[in-house]
Amino acid sequence: MKSRIVLKFFGAFAALILIIVFVLSFSVSLRLHEHFEQRITAELRSNAVLVGDILQTDLIEGRFEEIRRKTRRLADKLDLRITVVESQGRVLGDSEKEQSLMGNHSDRLEVIKAIENGFGQSTRFSDTLGLNMKYVAVRVDDGDRILGVVRFALPLSRVQLEIRIIYRVVMFGAIAAVIIALIAAYFVSRSITLPIRQMRETAQQIAKGEFGRRVRIKSKDELGELAESLNTMADELQQKMENLRRLDRMRTDFVANVSHELKTPLTLIKGYIETLEDRAMDDKKAVIKFISIIKEHADRLGHIVDDLLSLSELELSDDSVHKSEFDLKKLIDEVSLGFGHALAEKKQNLTLSTQGDDFSIQADRNKIEQVFANLIDNAIKYTKESGRIDISLCEQDQAVCVTVQDNGIGIPKEHRDRVFERFYRVDKARSRELGGTGLGLSIVKHIVLAHNGKITIESELNKGTKISVTLPKE
């Protein structure tokens, strides 16, 4: 990862830096070259004007020997070649050669421009000195009369030496800038790729099943958002894996519980049949008793199978709920009446109270009837004699809440969260004694959820249990 992505980022940054530095260096060099030439020209022009002022009186009075002497002295001080030319082009004085040996300068470009405009310049090869020279000429006037031209000449080798120094400074600066920029680019590339590498390593660990790994990136940019998404994905995967493990555990428990629940009555049925075959066929009373017991256990098997089929239908079919409109209070009244005998046997008191006027709902009547039949049946079974069962209906906004509360044996806290699991029993011996299959509350929960409802349980040991079911009206 490091050898690829870091090098890619670094290579891109390096190429960009080199291009930018090259363009900037080239532009700066040209600009400095231009500025340097302008400065040299301005200095030469300024000095030529001063020399013209110094020689003005000599030119007016025609003191040519004085002009030649001053020209050489000023040239030595300024370290330049100075030439004084009259308006017709005759050389009156030169710091390098005798004026008598020099030709007429009226055809020199800088002289022509100076006479016409007051200032002229040119660059060319000097036949006299055998060098490439830069010439700057300034006109000397006396009122409207042109007295002559003062010309300065500077060897280009000196200008080029200064320019080479400038280029060298720019080059060193560019190299230093490139080195600094490349170092910065390397660390920037690392700062960008380090989070990516961390995310890759975390993703690899997650792929191996280590869902506890997280990316620790605090930035608020796109990489930070990507890291946060990866962490969210890890959280969701961890939750899903825990759910899968829990479901697998429930499936294993379910298979074991089903096997146990079916095996017990089957074993008893088989035992009684074998007893009948061995020695009890001639004893009519024993035959009747054994057949009654066999029938009882066969009915128990049938109830378990029916409940399992109901659960399977609720879990696997999206069309298991067939809704119609009915009055929930009337339904609960009817269900309660069906338990009159059981209530009378245990001398228990069942009351029904309401808050509201409209208890009509859109739901599957048969399945809702199954819900409250299970809840009331459990309340009666697990409440002692002379106990109390209270059912209350409360109309809410777009929903009806039904509470079934008893003052029975209650449920220990450690069992409360598992009572809706299939075949889960708080007291296995007591549940079998009372004839339960261990699937009733699981079926209740699935029916309520299939209606987009909600079911909650509150219970305290030896004080009773309260189960609340909230069903939407539509």
N, C-alpha and C positions, 0 to 999 in steps of 0.2 A: 504493500500500500504506500509506504513512505517513498520507495524508489520510483513509484509511478506518479502519484498525484502531486507530491511535493515538487518533483522535477517538471511536471506539466505546468503547474502554477508558476514555479520559478522561471522556467523557460519563457513563458508568456510575458511575465514581468520584465525579464532581462531584455527580450527583444524590444518591448515597448520603451524601456529605459534607454537602450542604445539608440533607437530611432529618434527619441525626443532630444537626447543629449547631442546627437550629431546635427540635427536641424538647428537646435539652439546655438551650438558652437559655430556652425557655419554662418548663421545670421549675425551672431555677436561679432565674429571675425570681420565680416563684411562691413558691419556698422562701425566697428572700431577703426578699420582701414579707412573708411570714408571720413570719419571724424578726424583721424590723424592727418590726412591730406588737407582737409579744410583748415585745421589748426595751423599746419605748416604754411599753407597759402596765406592765411590771415596774418601770421607773424611776418612773413616775407613782405607782404604788401605794406604792413604798418612800418616796418624798418625802411622800406623803399621810400615811403612818404617822408619819413624823418630825414633821410639822406637827401631827398629832393629839396627839402626846406633848407638844409645846410648848404647845398650847392647853388641855390637859386640866385644869390647875389653874384657869384662867380660866373654863372651862365649869362646873367644880364650884362655884366661888364666885359665878358669875353676873356676871362683870365683862365686860359686853358691849362697852363702849367699848374696853377693852383688846383684846378679840377682834378688833374691826374694825381697830384700829391695827396689830396684829401681822399680820393677814391681808393688809393692803395692803403692809406692809414685806416680808413673805416672798414675796409675789407678784412684787414688783419684782426681788428677788434671783433667783428661779427662772424669771422671764420666763414665768409661767403665770397663768391666771385661777384664783383660789381662792375657794371659797364654803363657808361654815360654816353647817350647818343643824341645828336641834335635832331631837329625835326625833319631834316632831309635825309637822315639815315647815316651821316658820317659819325664815326666813333670819335668822341672827344677824350675819353679816358677809359682804361680797363685795368683791373687789379692783377690780371694774369699775363697779359701780353702788351706789347707796344701797339698803340692805336694805329700807327702808320702801317703796321703789317696786317691790319684787319680790314676786311672788305666792308662795303656799304651794307648797313643793317635795315634798310628801308623795306626789304622783302621779308623780314622776320615777322612771324604771325603775332607774337606778343607785342612787338613794337607797333605794328599796324593797329591792333586793338587798343593799345594805350593811347595812341595819337587820336584815334576816333572816339573812344569812350572814357579815357582817363585811366583805364586799367586793362591789362591783358595778361594772359598766361598761356603756356604751352609746355609740352614735354616732347623731347626729341634728342637725337644723337648729335653731339657737338663735334664738328670736324676739327675745330681748333684744339679742343682738349682730348678728343677721342673717347668721350664718356657719354652715357645717357644722362641728360640733365633735365631739371625742372626749372623753367624760366617764369619769373614774375616781373612785369614792367609797369611803371607808374609815370604818368605825364606830369611835367613840371611847367606851370603856367606863370605868366606875369600879366595879370588881368586877362584880356582876351588874346594875348600873344602866347604862342607855344614856344617855350624855351628849349625843350628837349625831353628826353625820356631817361629815367633811371631804371636799370634792369638788374635784378638779382638772379643769380644762377646757383642751384644746389644740386650736387651729384645725386642721382637716384639711388646709388649704392648706399648712401647714408640714410635715405628715406626707407629703403628696403631693409636695412639693418634694424631700424626701429620697428618696422612692421613685423619682421621675424621675431623680435622680442615679444611683441604683442601676441602673435600667433602662439608662441611658446607658452606664454602665461595662460592663454585661453585653453591650450591643449592640456596643460597640467591641471587646470581647474576642471576641465571636462573629465579627465581620468579620475580625479579625486571624487567628482560628483557621481561617476559611474560606479566606483568601488563602494561608496557610501550607500548609493541607491540599491546596488545588488545585495549588500548585506541586509538592508532594510527589507528588500523583496523576499529574501530567504526567510527572515523571521515572520513576515506577513504571511508567506505561503504556509509556514509551519502553523501559525495561529489559525489559519483557515482549515488546514487539513487535520490538525489534531482532534477537533471535535468530530470530524468525519470518521477518523480512525477509531475514536472512542465509541461512536455509534455502531461502526462495523463490528467491533469486538463484542459490544453488548448484544447486537443482533445475533451474532454467532452463539453466544452463551444462551440466549433465549431459544434459539433453534435447537440447542442441546437439552432444553427443558429446565434451564436455570432461570426461572421467571422472577427471581428476586433481584437480578441485576438491573441497575438504572443508569442513565446517562446524566452526569452532573455538569450541565451547561447552564450558565446564568444569563447569557446574552439574550437580548430581546429581538434579534434579527431573524432571518429565515432559518439559520442553523439552529437557533434556540427553539423556534417553533417546531422544526423537524425533530429535535431531541425530545421536546414535550410530547409530540405525537407518538414517538417511539415508546416513551415511558407510559403513555396512556394505553398504547397497544399491549405493552407488557402487563399492565394492571388488568386489562380485560382478559388477556390470555390466561393469566394466573387465576383470575376469578372463574373463567370457564373450565380450566383444568381442575380447580377445586370442586366445581359443580359436577364435572364428569366423574371425578373420584367419588364424590358423595353419591351420585346416581349409581355408579358401579357398586358402591357399598350397599346402597338400598336394593339394587337388583340382586346382589348376592344374598342379602338378608331376606329379600322377598322369595327367592327360590327356596332358601332354607326353610322359611316360615310356611310356604305353601306345602312343601314336602312334609313338614312336621304336622301341619293341620290336616292334611289328607291322610297321612300315614296312621295317625292315632285312631280315627273312626274306622278306617279300613282294617286295621289290625284287630280291633274289637269285633267288627263284623265277622272277620275270618275266624276269630277264636270261638265266637258263639256258634257259627255254622259247624265248625269241627266238633264242638261239644255235642251239638244236636246229632251229628252223624255218628258219633262214638257211642253215646249211651242215653240220650234224652228223648229220642223219637217216640218212645212208648209212654213217656210221662207227659200227659196232655197239658197239665198246668205249666210244666217247665217249657214245653214247646211254645205255648202262648206267651209266656214271659220273655223267652229268648227272641221270639219274632218281634215283640213290641220293642225290645232294646235294639234289635237290628234295624227296625224301621226308624227309630229315633236317630240312630247314627247315620242312616242313609239320608234322612231329612237334613241332618247337619251338613253332610257332604253336598247336598243339593243347594243349601243356603250359601255355602262357600263358593260353589261354582257360579251361582246366580250373581253374587256380589262381584266376583272376578270378571264376569262378563259385563256387568254394569260399569266397572272401572275401565275395562278395555274399550268399551263403547265411548265413554267420556273422553278418554285420552287420545284415541285414534281417529274419531269421526268428528268432522266439523259440523255435520248436520244432525248431531245427536239431540239438539235442543229444538223443540217444536213449540213456538210461543203462541199463546192466546191470552186474551184479557180475562182476568177473574179477580175476585175480591179476596185478598190475602187473609183478612180477619175471618171470613166465613170458612176458608179452607182450614185454618188453624182450629176453629171451633169444631169442625167435623173430625179432624185428627184427634183432638182432645177427647171427644166423646168415645172414640174407639178404644181409649185406654181406661174407660170407666171401671171395668172389672179389676184390672191390675191395681188401680188406685185404691179401690175398695178393699182389696185383699191386704194391702199394706197400710190401710187407714191413713193414706196420704191426702193432702189437700192441694188442689190445683186451681189457681186463679188466673184470670186473663184481664188485663187492663189496657186501655188505649189512650193515646194522645193524638188528636187530629180527627178529620172527618173522612178523608178519601184514602182508602188502602188498596185501590185498584192498581194492578201491575200487569205488564206484558211479560209473560214467562211461560215455561213448560210446567203445566199444572201438576202432572204426574211426578216430575222430578222434584219440584218444590215440596209436594206432599211427602216424598221420600225423605227430604231433608229434615222436616220437622217431626216426622214419625221417628226418625233415628234419635234426634235430640231429646224428645220427650221420653222415649223408651230408655235412653241412657240415664236421664234424670231420675226416673222411677227406680231403675235397677240399682243405682248407686246412692240412693237416699234411704235412710233407715225408716222403720215404721213410724207412722205419725209425723212424717216429715212434711215439708212445704215446697211446692214448686210454683214459681211465679213466671208467667209469660206476659210480656208487655210489648205493645206495638206503638211505634212513634213515627208520625208522618214528618218527613223531612223535605227539603227542597229537591224535587225530582227523584225521591227515593223513600223507601220504607225500612225502618230498622226494627228488627224483632229480637228480643232478648229472652233467653230461657235460663232462669236462675233457680238453683236448688240450695238446700242447706245440708247436703249429703257429705260423703266422706272426703271430698276434695281430691286434688292431685298434687303430689309433691313437686316442688319447684324444678328439680332436675329432670322431671318427666314432661313438664308442661309444653315444651317446644316440639315434642315428638309424638304427641297424641294423634296428630293427623296423618302419621305414616301408616302404610299398610301393614296389618298384622301386629302393630305395636300395642302392647297391653301394659298398663301400669302394674296390675296384679294379675298375672297369667292364670293362676289357679281360680281366683274369684271370677274372672271373665268367662272361663270355660264353664264354670259351675252355673253362671247365669245365662249361658247359651250364646254368647257373642262370638262373632267370627273374627273380630279384630279389623274389619274393613269398613265399618259403619261411618266413622268420622272422616276417613279418607274419601269415601264416596260423597259425603256431605260437602267437604271442601271442594272437590272437583266440580260438583253441580253448581255451587255458589260462584266459583271462578268462571265457569262456562256461561254464566249469566252476567259477567262483568261486575259481580258483587264483591263483598268483602266479609270475611269471617274472623273474629277475634275471640280469645279465651282468657278468662281471669279465674284463678282458683287458689284456694288456700286450704291446706291439709286440715281435715276434720271440721271445716267451716262451710264448705260448699263450692260450687262451680257456677260461673256465669259465662254463657256463650252468646255473643251478639252476631247477628246476620243482617247485613245491609244489602238490599236489593234495589236496583234502579226501577223506576216505574215503567220505563220503556226500554 
